[in-house]
């Protein structure tokens, strides 16, 4: 016989293999018992599904041609087995390697019956032996059960199609779609973005609590989409959930995932989820088209307001209110920018735009869930949000509020989330102060990244002297100033230069307090005196020249700025 690679065996799809709808071999074994037959099989093998039957000759031909026999039940009578009387072990081995669901035999007697049982036991292929006078009735019952099951599945899918399409035609939401799917599957259903942010859900409180408590969610409530397999799953700890992609054309819009605490989700459930995902893609595409038109007007107004061109404060407040925004309250401006330089990216333009839109949607979702009347818009390079803060809020209170939004958008960084930095303005209470607040937030995000690197969250009051330094447009001038002021210490040509810069910085910060500097740096007093002498030889008499101290302090600040 020709060798066939043997796959894993079970009742579900393995390694991406498409599982076919059918009835379980356990049910067929029950029908055999009713027909006075016998079953020889490992109990675990009885969970495999059967969707069709095939005579022995056809099954062997397909096995030799390396065609998989998944979900097929092989039928063999005494005459067919007699043709292979001397090679029954090879026959059963070939069927097992081709993943046949099992074999039904009838009319066996004497040595042939013994050989068949021995071959089945040796290969592990489930064997069902039905008396000859009952085989016709048994076969009819099996085919009828398969047909009834598949008819019921098709009827269920048609009912689901009609109900789900009505969701889109009636202009209802993704939450309504999830509610409809729950009606067919029970349990809980969620729609997430591609990186796992939940944007719609439905199900009982108990089922939702069970779902969100699973290990597939991180501490921020993000579904770990990068770890979730799509489609049917094998039996095991994750068999009570299933996920499918929501795809429209070449764009991936997210994931539709179902959970059930009391049963495993079958291939038929996954097929229904796939239908629902198609409808979800239509709903999302429609919403995005409508949103694009609405966003154009919202973005134009917000851009005008940030530039001070939105009319009088009263007119701006009224216009914002007509767009569903409340800007007549204490607020701060938050500007968020991805840390990746899209101008130097290897991604194509469409992918960059898609990623920026996804970043903007993440901010929009995070803000509107907590404050639906706060403006938030994505522009080509940044996302701008006007976030409400408590009256008379100090900087710490403001940063706690904004930090919560940043935490939600950032998540754990998985699922393809891009690193980003954010800048925060001072609070303002009048729309007239909005342009200044926007400039403050822009400065904070730009200088904050230079000060702290990627992923910085910076309030404008935390910039200090860096804010003035960032106003100098030509970085070459700043680098020249650092080089001329710090001389050799502006480089890292010697390992000791970094240590000397640190010593100089602490000395300047402590107003040349040698004892305090020695304590902070854990130096002996004489060691620090030696270092001071070395610094003065390199840089000049900074201990007695206040102007030189100011120059060196500024040069150190500039040296610490990234990208200068």
Helices and strands as residue ranges (DSSP letters): E 23-24, H 25-34, E 38-40, G 43-47, E 49-50, E 52-55, H 56-64, E 72-77, H 78-82, G 85-87, H 88-97, E 102-106, H 110-123, E 127-130, G 132-134, H 135-169, H 174-185, E 188-192, E 198-203, H 205-212, G 225-227, E 241-248, E 251-259, H 267-306, H 313-322, E 331-338, G 342-344, H 349-370, E 376-378, E 383-388, H 395-410, E 420-424, G 431-433, H 434-452, E 457-459, G 460-462, H 465-469, H 475-486, G 487-490, H 496-509, H 514-521, H 525-539, H 546-560
